[in-house]
């Protein structure tokens, strides 16, 4: 009952203010560049070795009754043809059926084909009838060549049930590699010692890491605080961090503007502020080959 009361308060607050923000035109990068576009929450468009990849695409205004606070940074109708979709786990703010159907339909209209999808093992049944060209189920450290890219599923500290009892479902993050460039999307996670191992084994250049939904402190059993996200970034050894999982949905009790302030303060304290890139919704970061950080 206490959890239901907390959820209802979040739902009520999510409807108190109008949705802010506007979408931007899609910015395409050269085939030899790595492009990272923040759509909002944990959703990204990645451009890797000429391929177009969506991670946890959520374009819907509502997740059942919880309403988003910021508009998606891109419009589905303006997306380029998508080669691959990566889904980190089955939670509704990461695996949104309505958004997936829209993306599949948009790519089919442009090319006559549909994207492939990678999901954690145990999640295949949720997406197998949506019309994907192929469904790939991976476990931690599994690798697959998909749509011309190397995809490795990585461990995390979270949970994967979509409802309550389907705890068999997997969860994790991904490192995507192509054209000699590697980008890591952690999925939802608490801080854990696995960041160092991921960095040592896969050597990502860019780390997309969550910084929101950490208060009350009990939430940190499955989510990182901004300071913990920075610690994970340092232990990964990546060159650039992009924050995510903040500012779009009211999922924690911290003020909506607090995660970025704490992130920037911690990065400044450690002298690495120049390595943390905060992207606005719809903004694209270009990373050049060989140099990685422009």
HELIX and SHEET records of a PDB file:
HELIX    1   1 UNK A    2  UNK A   14  1                                  13    
HELIX    2   2 UNK A   76  UNK A   78  5                                   3    
HELIX    3   3 UNK A   97  UNK A  111  1                                  15    
HELIX    4   4 UNK A  124  UNK A  127  1                                   4    
HELIX    5   5 UNK A  194  UNK A  202  1                                   9    
HELIX    6   6 UNK A  217  UNK A  221  5                                   5    
HELIX    7   7 UNK A  226  UNK A  236  1                                  11    
HELIX    8   8 UNK A  258  UNK A  269  1                                  12    
HELIX    9   9 UNK A  273  UNK A  275  5                                   3    
SHEET    1   A 7 UNK A 134  UNK A 138  0                                        
SHEET    2   A 7 UNK A 116  UNK A 120  1                                        
SHEET    3   A 7 UNK A  84  UNK A  86  1                                        
SHEET    4   A 7 UNK A  51  UNK A  55  1                                        
SHEET    5   A 7 UNK A  43  UNK A  48 -1                                        
SHEET    6   A 7 UNK A  34  UNK A  40 -1                                        
SHEET    7   A 7 UNK A 284  UNK A 287 -1                                        
SHEET    1   B 2 UNK A  62  UNK A  63  0                                        
SHEET    2   B 2 UNK A  66  UNK A  67 -1                                        
SHEET    1   C 6 UNK A 143  UNK A 146  0                                        
SHEET    2   C 6 UNK A 149  UNK A 154 -1                                        
SHEET    3   C 6 UNK A 173  UNK A 178 -1                                        
SHEET    4   C 6 UNK A 181  UNK A 185 -1                                        
SHEET    5   C 6 UNK A 206  UNK A 210  1                                        
SHEET    6   C 6 UNK A 240  UNK A 244  1                                        
END                                                                             
